[in-house]
Amino acid sequence: MVKIALTLGSCFDGFMRGRLHIYQADAYYKAKTRTSKSAQHTAWLTFDDDFVSHECQVLDVSLNGAKLVAEISVEIGNRFRLSTVPHALVRQRCEVVWCRGKMFGVKFIS
């Protein structure tokens, strides 16, 4: 069953113009709750079994994950820690969920 959400403005405008704008609630909710920033920042990643920090570029970041570019090879399922400064004590744990060449996406894990 698909839930339908009507926004007040769209209902009124649709009624006045002889048409009604209806949005699916799930798609509407996801669009409203997605918060991401597209900016290129330098970050460092350290694999769990390694002490060396590898430099990477953060292309996009959201609450649940990020899109990164690095000159190292990664595979889906790899886990590492991401930080905004090299050799940081506080790092965010990540898992690779997709990769295309040097670009890959990670989800943040706790």
C-alpha positions in Angstrom: 0.0 0.0 0.0 1.4 3.4 -1.0 0.9 6.3 1.4 -0.1 9.5 -0.3 0.8 12.9 1.2 -0.8 16.2 0.2 0.9 19.4 1.0 -1.4 22.3 1.9 0.0 24.6 -0.7 -0.2 22.1 -3.5 -3.8 21.1 -2.7 -5.0 24.7 -2.7 -3.0 25.6 -5.8 -4.1 22.4 -7.6 -7.7 23.0 -6.7 -7.6 26.6 -7.9 -6.0 25.6 -11.2 -8.2 22.6 -11.7 -5.5 20.0 -11.0 -4.2 18.3 -7.8 -0.5 17.7 -7.1 0.0 14.4 -5.2 3.3 13.3 -3.9 4.2 9.8 -2.7 5.0 10.1 1.0 8.1 7.8 0.9 9.8 9.7 -1.9 8.8 13.1 -0.4 10.1 12.1 3.1 13.5 10.9 1.7 14.0 14.1 -0.3 13.2 16.3 2.8 15.3 14.3 5.2 18.4 13.9 3.0 21.1 16.3 4.1 24.4 16.1 2.3 27.1 18.5 1.4 29.0 18.5 -1.9 32.4 19.9 -1.2 35.9 18.6 -1.8 37.9 18.3 1.4 41.0 16.4 2.2 40.7 13.5 4.7 42.8 10.5 5.8 41.8 6.9 6.1 43.5 4.2 8.1 42.7 0.5 7.6 42.0 -1.4 10.8 45.2 -3.6 10.4 47.5 -0.7 9.4 49.1 2.3 11.0 49.7 4.3 7.8 47.2 7.1 7.0 46.3 7.4 3.3 45.1 10.7 1.9 41.8 10.9 0.1 39.3 13.5 -1.1 35.8 13.7 0.3 33.4 14.6 -2.6 30.1 14.3 -0.8 29.1 13.6 2.8 25.7 12.9 4.5 24.6 11.7 7.8 25.0 8.0 6.8 28.0 8.0 4.6 30.3 9.7 2.1 31.7 9.5 -1.4 35.5 9.4 -1.5 38.4 9.4 -4.0 41.8 7.9 -3.2 44.9 6.7 -5.0 44.7 3.3 -3.2 42.6 0.3 -4.2 39.7 -0.7 -2.0 37.1 -3.5 -2.2 33.5 -3.7 -1.2 33.4 -4.7 2.5 36.7 -3.1 3.4 36.6 -1.3 6.8 38.7 1.6 7.8 38.7 4.7 10.0 38.3 8.2 8.4 39.6 11.4 10.0 39.9 15.0 8.9 43.5 15.4 10.2 46.3 12.9 9.7 47.0 10.6 12.7 44.0 11.8 14.6 42.9 10.0 17.8 39.2 10.4 17.0 38.2 8.7 13.7 34.9 7.6 12.1 34.6 3.9 11.3 33.5 3.2 7.7 32.7 0.3 5.4 33.0 0.4 1.6 29.6 -0.2 0.0 30.4 0.5 -3.7 33.5 1.4 -5.8 34.1 2.6 -9.3 37.7 3.0 -10.1 39.4 5.3 -7.7 36.0 6.6 -6.4 34.1 4.7 -3.7 31.2 5.1 -1.3 31.2 4.3 2.4 28.6 4.0 5.1 29.4 5.2 8.6 29.3 2.4 11.2 29.3 2.8 15.0 
